[in-house]
Amino acid sequence: MKSINIPRRSLLRLAGAGCAIAACRLSFAADQYPSRPIRIVVPYAPGGGTDVVGRALAQAMSKELGQPIIIDNKAGGGTVIGSDLVSKSPPDGHTLLMTTSAIAINASLVKNLPYDTQKGFAEVALICHGPNVVVVRADSPYRTLQDIIKAAREKPGKLNYASSGNGSAVHLAAELLKSMAKIDVTHVPYRGAGPAYTDLLGGQVDMLFGTAGGVSKFVETGKMRAIAVTSKTRSPAYKDVPAVSETLPGYEAEVWYGVFAPGGTPAAVLARLNAAIRKAAEAPDYRARLKHEGLTVAVNTPQEMTQFMRSEEQRWRKVVTEGRITTD
């Protein structure tokens, strides 16, 4: 076969033309985005704190993007099932993941993840953050965190706590408390917060670690009693509830919420989504809703969210390793 020699200058021109075409396609994709309804996958059961935040965000973003936004609850696997679905979706910005710090925790907690946390997702933005809350039934004999620690030390392994699932932020918050308090309390994971709330109220479990947003309606109606928050200091939404750190100095385990797209989503689409989230965050109704749920609005850029994710993965890897925490 006769070889063809193409001058280097021509190759550079062809390469430049290719880059220009690619850039035009990305620009066109961003200009046309979104071209149909957007699906936000929430990897938790309906009724939990993440579901509450997701629906509030979807309503606010829909107005800015001009398309309906559908919340799709895909609970199971400690958020892995829903996260995996998004990681394998087309990277066009029409399927998103709205999750918690569980995505950073799972990177070290869950063996044989079906996706690569760093390559499978493109960070869009942090949405908000807030404390987890330790709650018991209204008729529970445990009125303070000290009561629980005392009972757990007297009867190791007899007390149990519910969470929205293995690998969730509330699970790790509880395990960190167990480690620092040196107590043995049995974990009862559920497929989402809703079923966990039901069993706490029904007396099947002794206490529950939940998100501030998820348990607020039960605390307000007197069905649950909040006995501690996991933020560094007391939360404005639970101002009369002590922080865990008041009993265990140095303890802190807030939960954060963020939006992710499939890995490979064009930067222009990520920027469009980020702008929509920022606009949503300015809406008084949205901010009031999150404040009511005990959450603080905190939106960052895609680049800042990537840096934040890497630091969170490192932080929780240390907790998982030193605590020898598993999902078994």
N, C-alpha and C positions, 0 to 999 in steps of 0.2 A: 504494500500500500504506500502510495506516495505521500510523504509528510507535507504539511502545510505550515509555513512559517508566517505567523502574524506579528507584525511589529509591536514592540512593547507599548508604544504610544496608543496604538489602536486598542490593545487589551485594556489599557487604563480607561480609555473612552467608553468601551463596552461596560466595564465594571461600574464606572460612574453613572452610565445610563441605567444600569440595573438597579443601583441604589436609589436613583431618582424615581424610578417606576415603583419600587417598593415603598418609598416615602409617600408617594402620591396615593398608593393603595391604602396605606395606614391613615393618611389624612382623610381620604374619602370615607373609610370605615368609621372614623371618628365623627365626620360631618353627618353621616347617615345614622349614627347610633343615638338612641336605640331604635331599631326598625320594627320591633315587635314587643309584646309583653316580656317583662323580666321576671325570672324566678329566683327567689332568695331561699336557699335551703337552710333550714334551722335544724341542726342535728340533735334536737331534743324533742320530747313529746309536747303536745299542746298544753298550755296552761302554766308553764314554768317561766322563770324570770327572763330567759333568753327569748322565749316566744313573745313575751310582753314587749321587750325592747325592739325585737324584729318587726313586729306589726306597727309599732309607733313610727319606726324609721321608714318602713315601706310606704306608709301613708304620706309622710312628709316628702320623701324622694319622688314619689309618683307625680306630684304636682310640678316638680322641677324638670323631670325627664319627659313628661308628656306621654307616658305609657303606663298601663296598669302594672303593678308589681304584686306578684303572687307569693305568699309564704308557703313553703312546702316543708312540713315537719318530717324528718327522716331520722327517727331516734334509733339507738342501738349501738352496741359495740363501744360504749364510752365516747361517743361522737364520731367514731371512725367510719361508720357506714355512710352517714351523710357527707362527711368530709371527702371520702373516697369518690363518691358520686360526682362531686364538684371537680375534683382533681382530674377526672377523666372526661369532663364535659368539653365541648368545643370552646376554645379561648376567644370568644367573641363578645363577652360582657353580658350575655343574656342569661347566664346561670351563675349565681354568686353564692358564697357561703357567709352566713352571719353566725359567728361562733364566739366562744369565750377563750380565756387563757388555756383551756383544755388542749387546744391545738399545739401550744408550745410544750405543755406537760407531756402529751402523748409521744412526742419525739424521742423521749428517753424512757418513758414508762411502758409503752406497748411494744412488745417484740414483734418483728416481722410485719410492720405496717405495710399495707398494700399500696402506699404512695410514699414519695420522697417529700418530706415536709418543706424543704427549701426549694425544690424544683417543681413540685406539683401545684404550687400556688403562687399567685402574684398578689402582694399586699396592696390593698386599696386605701384603708384608713382605720385608725382607732376611732371608736365611737364615744365610749364613755367608760367609766370605772366606778367601782363602789365596793362596799364591804360585803362579805358573806355574813350570815346571821345564824347563830345557834338558837334553835327554838325547841320548845317542848309543848305538850298539850296544856291547855288552860288548867286542867285538874292535876297536873303532874306534881309529885312531891318535891321535885327539884326546882328550886327557885333561883339559884345562883350557879355560876360556873364552879365555885368552890364545893357546892353540894354534889355536883356530878363527879368532880375529881375525887372527893372523899369516898363516894359510893363505889367508884371504879377501883379504887385501891383496896377497899374492904372486900370486894367481890370481883376479882380479875376475870374478865371475859364474859361476865354476866350481862352487863349493860350493852346495848347496841345503838347504832345510829344509822339513819337513812341518808342517802345522797341520790342525786340524779343519775348516777352511773359511775362505773370504774373509769378512772382517768379524768374525771371532771374536776374543775377547779375547786368545787366544794369538797370533793373526796380528798384532794391533797391538802386543803386547809385543815380538814379534820385529822389527817395523818400527822401533819406538822404539830398540831396541838397535842396529840397522843404522845409524840416523841418528846416534846418539851416538858409535858406534865408527867412523863414516865408512867402512863396508865395503859391498861389493856381493855379496849372497847371494840366490840365486833362491828365490822362494816356490813351494811345490808344495801347493796346497790340496786337501783331501779332503772328501768328504761325510760328515763325522763323524770322531771320533778313532779308532775301531776300525780302519778301513782304513788310516789313517796309521800306527798302531802296527805293523800287519802288514808294511807296506812298509819301515819302518825296520828291523825285524828281518830282513827279506829282503834288505836291502842296496840297495834302490831309491833311498833318500834318505840324506843324510849325517847329519842330525840332526833333532830334533823339538822343538817347543815344545808342551808339554802341561800339563794341570792337575795339581796335586799328587796329587789323588785318582786320576786316570786312570792315571798312570804308576807309582804306588807299588808295585803288585804285580809289575811288571816289574823295577823296581829291587831290590826285596827278593829276588827269585828270581835275580838276577844276569844277567838277559837284557839289561838296559839299564844304562848308567852315567849317573848324574846329575852334571852338571858345574857347574850354577849354578841358583840360585833367583832369581825376579824381585821378591821382597819387599824392603823397604828394608833389612832386616837378615836374618840367617840364620833359617831356620825351625826350630822345635823338632822337626818331623817329619823334617827333613833337616839335622840339626845339624852334620854334618861337611861339608856342601856349601856352598861360598862363595856369597854374594849377588853378583849382577851388579854392584852398586854398589861392591864392593871393587875391581873393575877399572875401572868407569865411574862415578865419583862422581856422585851425584844421580839415578841411574836408579832407578825404582820402577814396577812394573806388576803389581799384584795383580789377581786375578780375584775377582769376587763373584757370588753366586748369589741370585736373588730369585724371588718368586712374583707373578704378575700375573693379573688377571681381565679379561674384556672391558670396554671403556669403557661406563659407564652401569650397572654392577653396583651394586645398592643398598648404601648405607653399612653397613646392619645386617648384610648378608651378608659384606661385607669384614671387619667386626669379628668375626664368628663364625669366619671362616677364620683371621684373625690370632690369635685366642685359641687355636685348635687348633694352630697352628704354635708358639706360645709353650709350650703344654703338651707338644708333641712335643719341643721343645728341652730340656725338663727331664728327659726320659727318659735314664737312665744309658747304656743300650745305644746310643741314637742319638748321644749326645755322644761316646761311646767310638769309634763308627764314624767320625764326622767327624774326630776327633782322629787316628785311625789313617790317615786320608786326607790328613793335613797341613792340615786346615781348622779355622778358629776359628768357633764358633757366635756369631752376632750378629743378634738379632731386633729390629726396630724397629716402630713403628706405621705404619699406612697413610699418615698425614700426613707422618711423618718420611721414609718411603720415597719419597714424591712429591718432597720437597725434595732428597733425595739423588740421585734420578734427574736432576733438572734440573741439578744441579751436575756430575754425571758427563757429561751430554750436552755441557755447556760445556767441560769439561776435555778430552774426546777430540776435540771439534771443533777445538780449538787444535792438537792433535797431528796430526790429519788434514790440516788446512789448511797448517800450517807444513812438514810433511813431504811435502806433495803426494802423499798416499797414495791410491791408487785400488784398486778390486777387479778391474781389467782384467788 
